[in-house]
Amino acid sequence: VKEDRSRRMIAAMKRCRAKFLQECIGHTVRVLLESERGGRLSGYTENYTPVSVDGTSELSGQIVSVEIIGTDGDCCIGKII
Protein backbone atom coordinates (compact mmCIF):
# COMPACT_ATOMS: atom_id res chain seq x y z
CA VAL A 1 0.00 0.00 0.00
CA LYS A 2 2.83 2.38 0.92
CA GLU A 3 4.63 1.84 -2.42
CA ASP A 4 1.41 2.33 -4.38
CA ARG A 5 0.68 5.61 -2.60
CA SER A 6 4.25 6.76 -3.19
CA ARG A 7 4.02 5.98 -6.93
CA ARG A 8 0.71 7.83 -7.20
CA MET A 9 2.10 10.83 -5.32
CA ILE A 10 5.18 11.01 -7.54
CA ALA A 11 3.01 10.75 -10.68
CA ALA A 12 0.72 13.52 -9.43
CA MET A 13 3.74 15.69 -8.61
CA LYS A 14 5.14 15.22 -12.13
CA ARG A 15 1.79 16.16 -13.69
CA CYS A 16 1.55 19.31 -11.54
CA ARG A 17 5.12 20.33 -12.42
CA ALA A 18 4.54 19.78 -16.14
CA LYS A 19 1.34 21.84 -15.97
CA PHE A 20 3.11 24.65 -14.09
CA LEU A 21 5.95 24.75 -16.63
CA GLN A 22 3.47 24.80 -19.53
CA GLU A 23 1.64 27.73 -17.91
CA CYS A 24 4.92 29.70 -17.88
CA ILE A 25 5.04 29.74 -21.70
CA GLY A 26 4.50 33.23 -23.05
CA HIS A 27 5.51 34.97 -19.83
CA THR A 28 8.52 37.25 -19.44
CA VAL A 29 10.58 36.53 -16.33
CA ARG A 30 13.85 37.64 -14.77
CA VAL A 31 16.46 34.88 -14.67
CA LEU A 32 19.76 34.71 -12.81
CA LEU A 33 22.02 32.88 -15.26
CA GLU A 34 24.36 30.60 -13.35
CA SER A 35 26.09 28.02 -15.49
CA GLU A 36 26.71 26.75 -18.99
CA ARG A 37 25.55 23.24 -19.78
CA GLY A 38 25.47 21.57 -23.16
CA GLY A 39 26.04 24.82 -25.07
CA ARG A 40 23.20 26.57 -23.21
CA LEU A 41 23.08 28.77 -20.15
CA SER A 42 20.92 27.69 -17.25
CA GLY A 43 19.58 29.63 -14.33
CA TYR A 44 16.59 30.24 -12.12
CA THR A 45 13.69 32.66 -11.95
CA GLU A 46 12.79 34.54 -8.78
CA ASN A 47 10.58 31.59 -7.74
CA TYR A 48 13.35 29.04 -8.50
CA THR A 49 11.92 27.75 -11.76
CA PRO A 50 14.83 26.37 -13.84
CA VAL A 51 15.30 28.03 -17.24
CA SER A 52 17.65 27.25 -20.12
CA VAL A 53 18.58 29.85 -22.78
CA ASP A 54 20.98 30.29 -25.68
CA GLY A 55 23.82 32.60 -24.72
CA THR A 56 27.49 32.96 -23.99
CA SER A 57 29.24 32.23 -20.72
CA GLU A 58 29.99 35.95 -20.31
CA LEU A 59 26.33 36.35 -19.27
CA SER A 60 26.85 33.99 -16.34
CA GLY A 61 26.10 35.71 -13.04
CA GLN A 62 23.80 38.29 -14.63
CA ILE A 63 20.06 38.76 -14.25
CA VAL A 64 18.37 39.00 -17.65
CA SER A 65 14.81 39.25 -18.96
CA VAL A 66 13.72 36.05 -20.65
CA GLU A 67 10.59 35.14 -22.58
CA ILE A 68 9.56 31.54 -21.88
CA ILE A 69 8.97 29.84 -25.23
CA GLY A 70 8.71 26.18 -24.27
CA THR A 71 9.57 23.40 -21.87
CA ASP A 72 12.02 20.54 -21.90
CA GLY A 73 11.44 17.94 -19.24
CA ASP A 74 11.97 19.63 -15.89
CA CYS A 75 12.85 23.15 -17.08
CA CYS A 76 11.60 26.03 -19.16
CA ILE A 77 13.22 27.02 -22.44
CA GLY A 78 13.60 30.75 -22.85
CA LYS A 79 14.78 33.48 -25.20
CA ILE A 80 16.74 36.44 -23.85
CA ILE A 81 14.95 39.69 -24.71
Rosetta blueprint (number, residue, H / E / L):
1 V L
2 K H
3 E H
4 D H
5 R H
6 S H
7 R H
8 R H
9 M H
10 I H
11 A H
12 A H
13 M H
14 K H
15 R H
16 C H
17 R H
18 A H
19 K H
20 F H
21 L H
22 Q H
23 E H
24 C H
25 I L
26 G L
27 H L
28 T E
29 V E
30 R E
31 V E
32 L E
33 L E
34 E E
35 S E
36 E E
37 R E
38 G L
39 G L
40 R E
41 L E
42 S E
43 G E
44 Y E
45 T E
46 E L
47 N L
48 Y L
49 T L
50 P E
51 V E
52 S E
53 V E
54 D L
55 G L
56 T L
57 S H
58 E H
59 L H
60 S L
61 G L
62 Q L
63 I E
64 V E
65 S E
66 V E
67 E E
68 I E
69 I E
70 G E
71 T E
72 D E
73 G L
74 D L
75 C E
76 C E
77 I E
78 G E
79 K E
80 I E
81 I L
